[in-house]
Amino acid sequence: MVVIRDAVLEDLPNILNIYNYAIVHLTATFDTEEETLEDRQNWFDNHNEKYPVIVAEMDGEVVGFSCLSPFKRKKAYSQSAEISIYTSPESQGKGIGKALMEEIIERAKQNGFRTIIAVITSGNEASVRLHKKFGFKFAGRIKEVGYKFGQWLDVEYYQLLLK
């Protein structure tokens, strides 16, 4: 059974492992160097009730996380949030992303956001399918904006209007 809950400091090592896997093996993040626990602590400290971090737990182990972050820092963007969802490689295809998505969308609604923006690397079809399943619509593409693993990568923007 999957339990979705607020992240706590003790979750950071597992969150770090999941994120570092993505850095090393995937184009889901454009970070190119593994983070340290201190880096993840700083990231965690920049989240709060308005911009929560939640985790998915299976059999007592954190197997995924999701968060809302400011889309942009200017005040006029204050009702828009960027979504992130990461799952461990072992837990993919087990409904973890779906469970995290359901809860983080509910949190966004509770926090009064107007829209959620997903920034997805082109070619990440699993992420696109997940977001579309929850009503996210394609909003645009920026070509060759990131360089990772010896290739130029596009990013696609998907948007979910909440109100």
N, C-alpha and C positions, 0 to 999 in steps of 0.2 A: 504494500500500500504506500502511496506517495503522500507525504505530509508537506504542505506549503506553509512557511512561517517567516516571520521577520528574521533577517540575518543578525547574528551577534558576533562579537569579536572572536569568539572561539571558532567560528566558521571560516575565518580568513585563510588558514592554511589550505583547506579544501577548495575554497574559491580561487586561491592563487594557483593551485595545481590545475584546475579546470581552465583558467584563463591562460596560463603558460602553455598548456597543450595547444590551445588555439593559436597562440603566437608562433609556436614552433612548426605546427603542422597544417594550419588552415589560413585561408585568406579572409576569414570572418572578421579579423581585426587587422588593422594596418600597423600595429605595433610590431617591431621587428626584433626586439631584444627582450628576453624574459624579464619579468618583474621580480622584485624582492618582496618580502613580507612587509617591509617598511613602505614600499610603493603602494601596496594594496591597502595598508592602514591609512595612508593619506587619501586614497580614493574613497575608502569607506567613510572617513571623517567628513568628506564633502557631500555626503548624502544625509538626509534627515527625513522627517515625517512627510514633507511635501515631495521629496525625491527619494523614495524608499529603495532599499535593497532587500529582496526576499530570496529564500532558498527553497529548493526541493530536497526532501530527505527521504531516502528509502533504506529500510533496515538500519536506521540510526546513522546513516552516512549521507553527507551532502553530495548530491549528484548533479546539481544544476543551480543556477542563480539567474535572477533578473533584476533590473533596476530601471528607474526613471532618472534621467539627468536633464539639466537645462538644455533646450535645443540651441539657444543662443543666449548670451548674457545681457543683451539690451532689454530694457523694461517692457517694451512692446511685445516681446516674445514670451512674457511671463506665464501665459496660459497654454503654452506649447511645451511638450516634453519629448525627449528622445528616448526610445526604448532599446534595451539590450537584453538578450537572452543567450546564455551559454549552458551547455550540458556536457557532462563527461562523455568520453567516447563510448564507454561501456553501457551508458544509459540511453543512448540515442535509439529512437524508434520504440520507446516504451511509454510514450505519452507524457514525458517530463516537460517538454517544451509547451505542450498544450496546457498542462496544469499551471505552469508558470505564467503563460499568456493570460489565461482566464483571471488569475489573481491580480496581475499587474495592471490589466485594463480596469478592473474594479477599483483598484487603488487610485488610478488616474481619475476616474469619475468622481470618487469620493473627495479627491483633492481639488476638484473644480477645473481640471484641464479641459480645454476646448478641443485639442488635437494631440495625437501622438504621432511622431515621425520615426520611421525605421530607416536606417541607412544600411543597405545590404549590398555586398560585393556582387557584381554581375556574375552569374554562374552558380550562385548558391541557391539552387532550386529548392532544397528542403526548407530553407528559411523563407523563401518567397511563398511556397505552398502554405506554410504555417500562418504567415501574416495574412494571406488572402483568405484563408479559412475563417479568420476573425474579422473580415470586412475591410482590411487595409486595401487601398487602391494605389496603383502606380501613379506617381506624381512627377517623375522625371529621372533623367540619367545624366551623370557627368562622366565624360569619356576620359580614360587614361589619367586618372587623378592620383592613383597610388601605384607604387612600384614595389613588388614583393615576389620572391622566388623567381627572379629573373624575367618577370613579365609586367607589362603595364596592365592595370586593372581599372575597370569602370565601377562606379557606384550607382545604385539605383535608390531612389527615395520612394517610400511607400507611406501613405498617410491614412490615419483613421480619425474621422471627425466624430467626436463624442456627443456633441449637442446639436 
